[in-house]
Amino acid sequence: MKYETVHGQAIPKLGFGMWKIGGDSYPDPSRDSASMTALRTALEVGYTHFDTAEGYASGHSEELLGRAIHETNTSRENLFITTKISPENLAYDQVFRSCENSLRRIDVEYVDLYLIHWPPRTGMNLEETFRALNKLVQDGKVKHLGVSNFNLKLLKRAQSLSETPILTDQVPYRLPDRTYVDNGVLEYCQQNDILLTAYSPVKFRNLSVNKTLRAIAEAHSATSFQIALAWLVAQSRVITIPMSYNPQHIRENFEAADIELSEEEFKTLSGLY
Ligand SMILES: NC(=O)c1ccc[n+]([C@@H]2O[C@H](COP(=O)([O-])OP(=O)(O)OC[C@H]3O[C@@H](n4cnc5c(N)ncnc54)[C@H](OP(=O)(O)O)[C@@H]3O)[C@@H](O)[C@H]2O)c1
């Protein structure tokens, strides 16, 4: 596994995404068994970074993560856990309640990274939210703060309000989606020691039928999905968090972090789509 080190914290370039683990917006107990298999597999394979949110299956995703950590006797210090606060909970008092609820559900004393999941709704005061978030860091409930789906203007605003460095902006980024390259966020992150966490990194149609992508994959005895991940991993200050229920895909995604693309392959991939 490769790592990015920012502000003294080494973070795996590839983590395990948890949207749909335990349900979609609401808990779906019929998925518990497959969700637990996915989480156990991820822990066995060696994933140490898990990305969940209070909004994923209304907190059930966090509960299942806690259950999997407990069942596999994984030690807390070896993990990097990210969770997120939903936009409806950004008022000062609610931030503390949300964080306590997440900690209780995951059954941990602290989370490594706490993100504002989506930009605040109109009328919400980001200053008030950060007053609470800064206090959570001071109290040791949260190690690092970050944001998600923030454009450049909002990211800079978050930086100005956070007493500790903003660790990441988690945004959609994949071969066919360069929105956060075009809007300047990636370059700003790279120049300012902020990680860009690429979400939905393999969520696109026809990935395996692109001929160029397939040829590069064949040259590495890899799948097109692995090459799409390796392309993200190769980029400075970019980390990524693919999600899968499928044990084989979970393993393949983890191994993708070790694929070394040549400069030419990287350039070719960057020019696709
Ligand atoms: N901050 C935000 O607003 C936000 C928004 C979206 C996502 N996220 C985070 O980012 C994570 C990843 O994004 P995502 O779940 O939207 O999309 P994704 O990880 O790009 O794609 C997931 C889909 O790809 C398939 N897949 C994964 N690996 C594969 C492989 N090696 N070969 C073939 N198919 C593969 C999975 O199916 P199988 O189960 O069959 O493998 C699943 O259907 C989420 O879980 C969440 O943690 C954050």
The ligand as an ORCA input file, in Angstrom:
! r2SCAN-3c Opt
* xyz 0 1
  N     -18.800     12.347      0.036
  C     -19.770     12.014     -0.780
  O     -20.725     12.775     -1.041
  C     -19.736     10.649     -1.414
  C     -20.597     10.359     -2.489
  C     -20.496      9.077     -3.068
  C     -19.584      8.156     -2.564
  N     -18.794      8.487     -1.478
  C     -17.833      7.515     -0.892
  O     -17.064      6.949     -1.927
  C     -17.210      5.523     -1.913
  C     -17.082      4.933     -3.305
  O     -18.024      5.523     -4.164
  P     -19.267      4.708     -4.746
  O     -19.643      3.629     -3.808
  O     -20.280      5.741     -5.100
  O     -18.709      4.170     -6.136
  P     -17.515      3.200     -6.608
  O     -16.760      2.687     -5.447
  O     -16.789      3.935     -7.656
  O     -18.332      2.063     -7.341
  C     -18.991      1.070     -6.643
  C     -19.551      0.094     -7.655
  O     -18.474     -0.399     -8.453
  C     -18.445     -1.821     -8.407
  N     -17.023     -2.207     -8.275
  C     -16.158     -1.835     -7.309
  N     -14.940     -2.369     -7.510
  C     -15.044     -3.108     -8.634
  C     -14.135     -3.924     -9.357
  N     -12.873     -4.072     -8.949
  N     -14.588     -4.560    -10.472
  C     -15.851     -4.419    -10.883
  N     -16.765     -3.655    -10.241
  C     -16.365     -3.011     -9.123
  C     -19.235     -2.218     -7.191
  O     -19.931     -3.417     -7.459
  P     -19.593     -4.814     -6.671
  O     -20.150     -4.647     -5.299
  O     -20.278     -5.819     -7.491
  O     -18.098     -4.954     -6.689
  C     -20.214     -1.085     -7.018
  O     -21.390     -1.317     -7.758
  C     -18.587      5.331     -1.262
  O     -18.778      4.017     -0.820
  C     -18.523      6.365     -0.180
  O     -17.734      5.910      0.905
  C     -18.842      9.721     -0.925
*
